[in-house]
């Protein structure tokens, strides 16, 4: 069995096969500020209350703090619902939903977590089956404690070795999405194996980046086989393992030892190139943050590049820590000081400008280098703003240089 | 199905491959940003700004592969539903978008043939109930969704099914 099969078999109480539909209990249902109004509408339509409020979380991260009166009213409605029903509530500033649920220990190996954000695949970093759904699905999961799922086939992606200096999990993840293609894993689970040193090189933070980006290949879940620091910090149930009989729809290997920095060019995440293809293009706006790359490891990587340097004239840089814990740690380590001294602006922990709603919208014709997970047309603001996706290190270098760096500059 | 639809002529709106949820409804026009009553006016705002103003209920969206990739935000298909979209024919769908369509009661048909044959602006007749579609004098058979989803769509949507039965359709 694959890990996806093992988890859904455990939930179903019997062995399940890819292609089967199952209705199973969920361990946790998550929703966010921008979706909760519809979730409440649907629950009211059903006349339903949360079946297990303690297994429901509402996180305010997408347009937090509120950008206008409509948003403020919608957020108030969610707050009142959370207070009345007793679901777990995380206020503005606590951080990005996936980061928060992992920090709070909600995501555990072998659990099934459904979230009203597509990047709920992130929970796979700790060996959970996390999957994104729409508001109606989440409302039904909150009302019934269950959901329906098609047991997915799996794609096996193996990362081998240790990355070269300057090459990060983001580069590895972009390479994976580029090779799988934007629909290469649709309806499937991406099962990520870390071998020959990769299991040590990639800790929890890096695994979140990998599981997060699996979504961009269309995946239903991106599950990293527990190893390394996950085994040290989590209880991994005995049944959560890849069986010898595990069958895969496709297998892919990526050698980290030879991997160079990557960049996803507009307007698709799978439009992945080496840096030299775009090197020299002027950059207006650099954004470091999001559920993909807003953790302390990412802020440290940016600060390392920015130390003693300045963001280039004509370029602006925004850094948004993924959570209040990340913000606090960045403060304590002096990372924030380095970033601010270099001329970067710091935003409230949360999703920030990733989806063009507030706190750093791109103007028409602007070129953006972002550490996020999407560069669709109009995603960060104007329809003809160009968003390039890259690692925090590459993004920070772009800020200092005012242009997209070459490969040699990032990974000498 | 309760979504009865008389087979009269409707216009085809043809889209290409990899139309994402930010194309269907840019995130900045989400209902909680612009208001519940107007967000559908921004459907395809960047990709085809004329769409929301010219779309007539029952017009058919035809798209290429991986329709609806990207965000889980259900208000993308909900904007289409509010404009009167009842069915879509595509080569393939992104996973979450497909679920959202079924949950809302928009029937997601898959047909390589129809996608190949249909051009933007074509007049079509189709009947969701019988799964037939007439285009330029030829009748196509549209494959219905899997049984589990069909059971839900027969009540209107997964949501309607759950409302009526207090449960999901059986999976045995």
Interface residues (C-beta under 8 A of the other chain):
Chain A: X20 X21 X22 X23 X33 X34 X35 X37 X38 X42 X45 X46 X63 X67 X68 X70 X71 X74 X115 X116 X117 X118 X120 X132 X133 X134 X135 X136 X137 X140 X143 X144 X146 X148 X182 X183 X186 X187 X218 X220 X268 X355 X356 X357 X361 X374 X376 X377 X378 X379 X381 X383
Chain B: X18 X20 X22 X23 X26 X27 X28 X30 X31 X32 X33 X34 X35 X45 X46 X47 X65 X66 X69 X70 X71 X72 X73 X74 X75 X77 X78 X92 X94 X95 X96 X99 X100 X103 X104 X146 X148 X157 X158 X159 X162 X163 X167 X168 X171
